Amino acid sequence: MSYLLYFVKSFDENELKKFRQLDLIRKEESVRNEYANHAHDKGINESLLHTKLRLTKSHFDKINSMLLDKALTYFAGNELKEKLEFLTGKQLTDLVLHELKLTEKK
């Protein structure tokens, strides 16, 4: 499961509504819509999404990463501390570790 799907699956209905309203461009919007439409599906097959959206796997992965960053910034703010507190509050420890690793790379 991608970090984006992991994040989206944690949304309540209000958060999902806000996620659908994120201001995005072209392909980001298509990817967002797919995840939003399947947020609470147990059987979503992410491995086929890039094909369905006519994207290469690497392009899909890049959009996925950018979309996660935009969504997390939208919900929690720009600061690492805010993001970590938000994710911890939602008990998304894998995403907390992911954000810390990204920060360490910078």
C-alpha positions in Angstrom: 0.0 0.0 0.0 1.4 3.4 -1.0 1.8 6.1 1.6 -0.8 8.1 -0.2 -3.4 5.4 0.0 -2.4 4.8 3.7 -3.1 8.5 4.3 -6.3 8.7 2.4 -7.7 5.6 4.1 -7.4 7.4 7.4 -9.7 10.2 6.3 -13.1 10.7 7.8 -15.9 12.0 5.5 -15.0 15.7 6.2 -11.4 15.2 5.4 -12.2 13.2 2.3 -14.4 16.1 1.1 -11.6 18.5 1.7 -9.2 16.2 -0.1 -11.5 16.2 -3.1 -11.4 20.0 -3.2 -7.6 20.2 -3.3 -6.5 22.5 -6.0 -4.4 20.3 -8.4 -3.4 20.2 -12.0 -4.2 17.6 -14.7 -2.8 14.2 -13.8 -2.6 15.0 -10.1 -6.3 15.5 -10.2 -6.9 12.2 -11.9 -4.8 10.3 -9.4 -6.5 12.1 -6.5 -9.9 11.3 -7.8 -9.0 7.6 -8.1 -7.8 7.5 -4.5 -10.7 9.5 -3.2 -13.2 7.3 -5.0 -11.7 4.2 -3.5 -10.7 5.6 -0.1 -12.8 3.1 1.9 -12.5 0.1 -0.5 -10.7 -2.8 0.9 -9.7 -4.3 -2.4 -8.2 -1.4 -4.3 -5.4 -2.7 -6.6 -2.9 0.1 -6.8 -0.7 -1.8 -9.2 -3.2 -1.3 -12.0 -3.9 2.4 -11.4 -1.1 3.7 -13.5 -2.3 1.7 -16.4 -5.9 2.8 -16.0 -4.7 6.4 -15.9 -2.4 5.9 -18.9 0.7 6.8 -16.9 4.1 5.2 -16.8 4.8 3.6 -13.4 7.6 6.1 -12.6 5.3 9.1 -13.6 2.5 7.7 -11.4 4.9 7.2 -8.5 6.1 10.8 -8.8 2.6 12.2 -8.9 1.7 10.0 -5.9 4.6 11.4 -4.0 3.8 15.0 -4.9 0.2 14.5 -4.1 1.0 13.1 -0.7 3.1 16.1 0.1 0.5 18.6 -1.1 -2.3 16.8 0.8 -0.2 16.6 4.0 0.8 20.3 3.8 -2.9 21.2 3.1 -4.1 19.3 6.2 -1.2 19.9 8.6 0.8 22.9 7.4 4.3 23.4 6.1 6.3 22.8 9.2 7.6 19.3 10.0 6.5 19.5 13.6 2.9 20.2 12.5 3.0 17.3 10.0 4.3 14.9 12.6 1.8 15.9 15.2 -1.0 15.6 12.7 0.1 12.1 11.6 0.7 11.0 15.2 -2.8 12.2 16.1 -4.1 9.9 13.3 -1.9 7.1 14.5 -0.1 6.9 11.1 3.3 5.9 12.4 4.5 4.6 9.1 3.9 8.0 7.6 5.7 9.7 10.6 8.8 7.6 9.9 8.5 8.3 6.1 8.4 12.1 6.8 11.4 11.8 9.1 13.4 9.9 6.5 12.6 12.5 3.9 13.7 15.2 6.2 16.9 13.4 6.9 17.7 13.1 3.2 17.4 16.9 2.8 
